[in-house]
Amino acid sequence: VYTPPEHRRKGYATACVAGVCREILKSGYDFCTLYTDLSNPTSNSIYMKIGFRPVCDNVEYAFAKPIA
């Protein structure tokens, strides 16, 4: 979630993510998942605040050329 600098620290990202997750759960899904960058402590603290917990690490590999 990107928040312009002049609007940060007002709770907008927290409210947005929490609201989306609330609607997902209300619509019948059992859980809500997100991927985050461990090097961003601000977003990670927001996600922890609304109840997300680390489950596993994920790694993505991109190859320059298709493997034949």
N, CA, C and O atoms as a DFTB+ gen file, in Angstrom:
272 C
 N C O
     1  1       0.862      -1.173       0.000
     2  2       0.000       0.000       0.000
     3  2       0.901       1.225       0.000
     4  3       1.713       1.410       0.906
     5  1       0.752       2.052      -1.013
     6  2       1.548       3.272      -1.070
     7  2       0.728       4.427      -0.531
     8  3      -0.435       4.608      -0.892
     9  1       1.355       5.204       0.339
    10  2       0.726       6.414       0.864
    11  2       1.656       7.585       0.585
    12  3       2.828       7.533       0.958
    13  1       1.168       8.640      -0.059
    14  2       2.017       9.807      -0.307
    15  2       2.560      10.362       1.010
    16  3       1.863      10.335       2.025
    17  1       3.784      10.858       1.003
    18  2       4.419      11.331       2.240
    19  2       3.560      12.292       3.064
    20  3       3.547      12.206       4.292
    21  1       2.852      13.193       2.412
    22  2       2.064      14.179       3.170
    23  2       0.841      13.572       3.860
    24  3       0.201      14.237       4.675
    25  1       0.508      12.311       3.542
    26  2      -0.654      11.664       4.158
    27  2      -0.274      10.498       5.070
    28  3      -1.148       9.781       5.555
    29  1       1.003      10.309       5.301
    30  2       1.456       9.191       6.136
    31  2       1.210       9.470       7.613
    32  3       1.050      10.613       8.041
    33  1       1.185       8.371       8.380
    34  2       1.024       8.404       9.840
    35  2      -0.337       8.951      10.258
    36  3      -0.474       9.560      11.318
    37  1      -1.339       8.727       9.415
    38  2      -2.709       9.134       9.735
    39  2      -3.642       7.927       9.816
    40  3      -4.838       8.080      10.063
    41  1      -3.097       6.736       9.609
    42  2      -3.891       5.516       9.719
    43  2      -4.594       5.082       8.446
    44  3      -5.389       4.143       8.474
    45  1      -4.319       5.748       7.329
    46  2      -5.012       5.415       6.088
    47  2      -4.686       4.003       5.598
    48  3      -5.592       3.247       5.248
    49  1      -3.414       3.645       5.570
    50  2      -3.025       2.309       5.097
    51  2      -3.581       1.229       6.012
    52  3      -4.063       0.200       5.539
    53  1      -3.518       1.457       7.317
    54  2      -4.056       0.489       8.269
    55  2      -5.544       0.295       8.041
    56  3      -6.020      -0.839       7.983
    57  1      -6.281       1.385       7.911
    58  2      -7.729       1.301       7.698
    59  2      -8.053       0.617       6.375
    60  3      -8.989      -0.179       6.299
    61  1      -7.294       0.921       5.347
    62  2      -7.529       0.339       4.025
    63  2      -7.311      -1.173       4.040
    64  3      -8.183      -1.928       3.609
    65  1      -6.163      -1.616       4.530
    66  2      -5.853      -3.049       4.548
    67  2      -6.810      -3.791       5.475
    68  3      -7.303      -4.862       5.122
    69  1      -7.075      -3.241       6.645
    70  2      -8.003      -3.886       7.578
    71  2      -9.395      -3.987       6.970
    72  3     -10.059      -5.014       7.116
    73  1      -9.845      -2.940       6.291
    74  2     -11.169      -2.956       5.671
    75  2     -11.283      -3.981       4.556
    76  3     -12.282      -4.694       4.466
    77  1     -10.270      -4.058       3.711
    78  2     -10.281      -5.047       2.631
    79  2     -10.302      -6.457       3.214
    80  3     -11.058      -7.312       2.752
    81  1      -9.478      -6.698       4.220
    82  2      -9.437      -8.024       4.849
    83  2     -10.768      -8.367       5.510
    84  3     -11.235      -9.503       5.423
    85  1     -11.365      -7.402       6.157
    86  2     -12.669      -7.615       6.802
    87  2     -13.710      -8.037       5.752
    88  3     -14.482      -8.967       5.988
    89  1     -13.732      -7.369       4.615
    90  2     -14.685      -7.705       3.555
    91  2     -14.402      -9.088       2.964
    92  3     -15.332      -9.836       2.662
    93  1     -13.134      -9.424       2.801
    94  2     -12.770     -10.751       2.293
    95  2     -13.282     -11.828       3.236
    96  3     -13.872     -12.813       2.793
    97  1     -13.062     -11.650       4.524
    98  2     -13.503     -12.644       5.506
    99  2     -15.027     -12.696       5.601
   100  3     -15.598     -13.775       5.753
   101  1     -15.687     -11.546       5.513
   102  2     -17.152     -11.514       5.554
   103  2     -17.769     -12.220       4.353
   104  3     -18.877     -12.747       4.445
   105  1     -17.066     -12.233       3.240
   106  2     -17.613     -12.854       2.035
   107  2     -17.448     -14.370       2.029
   108  3     -17.824     -15.029       1.060
   109  1     -16.887     -14.928       3.101
   110  2     -16.838     -16.376       3.233
   111  2     -15.475     -17.024       3.162
   112  3     -15.362     -18.234       3.354
   113  1     -14.442     -16.256       2.892
   114  2     -13.103     -16.841       2.869
   115  2     -12.627     -17.094       4.295
   116  3     -12.998     -16.375       5.223
   117  1     -11.799     -18.128       4.456
   118  2     -11.312     -18.503       5.782
   119  2     -10.105     -17.697       6.235
   120  3      -9.843     -17.602       7.434
   121  1      -9.376     -17.121       5.308
   122  2      -8.182     -16.364       5.674
   123  2      -7.854     -15.346       4.597
   124  3      -8.399     -15.382       3.494
   125  1      -6.965     -14.451       4.937
   126  2      -6.505     -13.399       4.035
   127  2      -4.976     -13.443       4.057
   128  3      -4.374     -13.498       5.129
   129  1      -4.356     -13.419       2.898
   130  2      -2.902     -13.549       2.784
   131  2      -2.311     -12.326       2.100
   132  3      -2.931     -11.737       1.215
   133  1      -1.121     -11.954       2.513
   134  2      -0.399     -10.909       1.796
   135  2       1.079     -11.229       1.803
   136  3       1.567     -11.973       2.654
   137  1       1.780     -10.662       0.850
   138  2       3.231     -10.782       0.765
   139  2       3.812      -9.412       1.060
   140  3       3.301      -8.393       0.594
   141  1       4.888      -9.397       1.840
   142  2       5.498      -8.128       2.207
   143  2       7.015      -8.222       2.119
   144  3       7.582      -9.315       2.115
   145  1       7.648      -7.095       2.051
   146  2       9.103      -7.022       1.990
   147  2       9.633      -6.877       3.411
   148  3       9.302      -5.916       4.105
   149  1      10.446      -7.816       3.839
   150  2      10.972      -7.772       5.208
   151  2      11.803      -6.531       5.480
   152  3      11.998      -6.154       6.636
   153  1      12.293      -5.892       4.427
   154  2      13.125      -4.702       4.627
   155  2      12.300      -3.426       4.816
   156  3      12.864      -2.333       4.870
   157  1      10.974      -3.552       4.916
   158  2      10.111      -2.390       5.119
   159  2       9.427      -2.485       6.484
   160  3       8.314      -3.003       6.580
   161  1      10.076      -1.993       7.534
   162  2       9.512      -2.127       8.881
   163  2       8.198      -1.375       9.068
   164  3       7.382      -1.771       9.900
   165  1       7.978      -0.309       8.320
   166  2       6.734       0.449       8.467
   167  2       5.538      -0.391       8.050
   168  3       4.578      -0.526       8.809
   169  1       5.589      -0.955       6.850
   170  2       4.454      -1.769       6.409
   171  2       4.310      -3.023       7.262
   172  3       3.192      -3.439       7.563
   173  1       5.417      -3.624       7.651
   174  2       5.333      -4.826       8.476
   175  2       4.681      -4.544       9.821
   176  3       3.924      -5.376      10.320
   177  1       4.955      -3.399      10.414
   178  2       4.326      -3.085      11.702
   179  2       2.830      -2.840      11.527
   180  3       2.041      -3.175      12.411
   181  1       2.432      -2.254      10.388
   182  2       1.001      -2.069      10.110
   183  2       0.319      -3.428      10.012
   184  3      -0.728      -3.643      10.623
   185  1       0.905      -4.343       9.250
   186  2       0.293      -5.655       9.057
   187  2       0.220      -6.435      10.366
   188  3      -0.780      -7.101      10.635
   189  1       1.266      -6.360      11.178
   190  2       1.243      -7.035      12.480
   191  2       0.164      -6.418      13.378
   192  3      -0.519      -7.132      14.112
   193  1       0.017      -5.116      13.316
   194  2      -0.971      -4.404      14.142
   195  2      -2.394      -4.874      13.855
   196  3      -3.216      -4.950      14.768
   197  1      -2.690      -5.191      12.595
   198  2      -4.052      -5.616      12.275
   199  2      -4.232      -7.130      12.314
   200  3      -5.297      -7.637      11.962
   201  1      -3.192      -7.857      12.741
   202  2      -3.362      -9.279      13.000
   203  2      -2.618     -10.248      12.105
   204  3      -2.693     -11.456      12.328
   205  1      -1.908      -9.768      11.107
   206  2      -1.127     -10.675      10.272
   207  2       0.074     -11.185      11.049
   208  3       0.644     -10.470      11.873
   209  1       0.453     -12.434      10.776
   210  2       1.616     -13.042      11.399
   211  2       2.439     -13.729      10.318
   212  3       1.879     -14.234       9.345
   213  1       3.777     -13.756      10.475
   214  2       4.612     -14.459       9.484
   215  2       4.272     -15.947       9.452
   216  3       4.091     -16.575      10.495
   217  1       4.189     -16.499       8.255
   218  2       3.896     -17.918       8.094
   219  2       5.082     -18.629       7.447
   220  3       5.491     -19.699       7.898
   221  1       5.632     -18.030       6.388
   222  2       6.772     -18.644       5.712
   223  2       7.502     -17.590       4.891
   224  3       6.988     -16.497       4.653
   225  1       8.699     -17.937       4.468
   226  2       9.464     -17.085       3.566
   227  2       9.160     -17.504       2.135
   228  3       8.842     -18.664       1.875
   229  1       9.256     -16.574       1.225
   230  2       8.993     -16.841      -0.182
   231  2      10.153     -16.286      -1.002
   232  3      10.647     -15.191      -0.734
   233  1      10.577     -17.045      -1.994
   234  2      11.663     -16.610      -2.870
   235  2      11.175     -16.718      -4.305
   236  3      10.537     -17.701      -4.682
   237  1      11.475     -15.712      -5.096
   238  2      11.101     -15.735      -6.512
   239  2      12.363     -15.661      -7.354
   240  3      13.223     -14.809      -7.129
   241  1      12.466     -16.549      -8.315
   242  2      13.595     -16.554      -9.234
   243  2      13.102     -16.154     -10.613
   244  3      12.051     -16.621     -11.055
   245  1      13.841     -15.302     -11.293
   246  2      13.520     -14.916     -12.668
   247  2      14.731     -15.225     -13.538
   248  3      15.852     -14.824     -13.223
   249  1      14.501     -15.929     -14.618
   250  2      15.574     -16.301     -15.522
   251  2      15.596     -15.344     -16.706
   252  3      14.548     -14.947     -17.214
   253  1      16.801     -14.977     -17.144
   254  2      16.947     -14.044     -18.254
   255  2      16.441     -14.642     -19.567
   256  3      15.843     -13.936     -20.379
   257  1      16.677     -15.933     -19.778
   258  2      16.229     -16.603     -20.996
   259  2      15.398     -17.822     -20.610
   260  3      15.617     -18.422     -19.559
   261  1      14.451     -18.182     -21.456
   262  2      13.701     -19.418     -21.188
   263  2      14.644     -20.621     -21.172
   264  3      15.588     -20.695     -21.960
   265  1      14.384     -21.531     -20.294
   266  2      15.175     -22.764     -20.227
   267  2      14.624     -23.724     -21.274
   268  3      13.433     -24.035     -21.282
   269  1      15.504     -24.191     -22.159
   270  2      15.050     -25.072     -23.253
   271  2      15.124     -26.522     -22.852
   272  3      14.783     -27.400     -23.645
